[in-house]
């Protein structure tokens, strides 16, 4: 084991120093001469001498013979040309790259991964990736398509392309070890990108690494709150400069349902994964599709396991049970409102108050239904257009919930400030529906219009507003929290203004109604605001599981809170329910007595 570890360390030292000295020692480009001092080149027939006069201490060089690369150097000594250096070799760039890849294959072997922890130079893995990419850039594709290197832990392929080429793709299938099945990886060059190429032929080269992700260390990893394991192949691509975008498909190594993915590119200068260069277009259980920007500093790509995915069955159970209770509570709330409606809508304010309660319950009920539909979309491959539609409806009805809460608060202010002149009921209804449904519609439509051209409206891993790419979720969070703040201010205003004596019985009755509305708003508003406050906390990487559970509880039981604090705790509604029940009991008794009376009995006998 010691000898194996020593050999790996020596090989790593060679690879790390190879890249740092590569530009000064090799410079393999078209027309450059190749120098490999540590090799034993096959020498060509030496040229006779340099042409021109021989002056002391002057020097010159001559090319090697045909089929050889390099040069022969001469120096003038005692008026005669004498050979000083010779770098002629028959090794091609491709041959050197194959030799180089064999060394890289050894240090990328799964058996050697544990030894990387003992290498003091932490950027060794990044330098290895960058040196392989740099070396591959110097290769020349001779045939239409080639398998340049086919090792177990490093594969290189290439083909010719031009502006008339149809969409091309690299397909890799590599195992993590000798015993595991192959993990798939595909790189596609879109046809619209190929149109940017000139008529003359160019080349595209790609390299795949199955194990490099396990050893590739980020230079700023101490700033990352959670580990970000690579969950697929690391794929590098060397393309002509005019090509700027590529499509990638990764098969997941960890295929569990909650193993969400983030498409990333390796930034060779920052030595870290960069999320901004890639967009996740599909994320299902076994594979991920990405659209990435290709640059000279970002030419290697992979997928990371998202730290935001919480693999805990408790959340599923809490959400399922809570939503069931919430939906049943909202249905019961609507039934109660329908039962007592004629008895509780006495004044304009009381009428509008119950209109608010009904619309709050309807908005949340429909939003919960679309939430359930969206959850089913998350468990199978997404149809993008359907996902957008589901997200839009969920966004719209959740916003309606808060805007009807805002209208309730404005209704309170109206009842306090407007004393001598009352607005007619129909006008209040128009204003209520304009605020309750008009404002949410404007916000939801604007959000779609701004984010859809970039396909950044929904999340890649769920049918809900995007956060990572476009921050579309702010179109819900900001209005909701602003409304919570406004409503709390209104409650404070009510606390000061309802202490003055009332004028007239009708005004006294309105003040009593306003107080009930204020209590309702004072209780519901913090609950609704607290719910989404915990929701924002769950967006932060590294958030404790307890925040996710609290958010799931509060969010799922919103319907129960509305039933409890908006309906059941209102004594007017309770009184109306008792009267309704008494009336029903009275009618049933009358009907029963009527059926048992002698007259009815004789009629039955006569029949």
ZIBELUR-V801067 format. One record per run of one state. SS is the DSSP state (A for helix, B for strand, O for the rest). FROM is the first residue (numbers start at 1). LEN is the number of residues. Records with the same first field share a line. If there is no record, write none. Layout:
BEGIN
SS: FROM-LEN, FROM-LEN
END
This chain:
BEGIN
O: 1-1, 26-33, 64-5, 70-1, 78-2, 87-2, 90-3, 108-2, 119-5, 138-7, 151-4, 162-6, 176-6, 190-1, 195-7, 210-2, 216-5, 224-6, 231-3, 239-6, 252-9, 268-4, 284-3, 294-4, 306-7, 345-3, 379-5, 418-7, 455-3, 459-6, 466-8, 498-7, 538-7, 557-1, 569-2, 597-1, 607-1
A: 2-24, 93-15, 110-9, 124-14, 191-4, 212-4, 221-3, 275-3, 313-32, 348-31, 384-34, 425-30, 474-24, 505-33, 545-12, 558-11, 571-26, 598-9
B: 59-5, 69-1, 71-7, 80-7, 89-1, 145-6, 155-7, 168-8, 182-8, 202-8, 230-1, 234-5, 245-7, 261-7, 272-3, 278-6, 287-7, 298-8, 458-1, 465-1
END
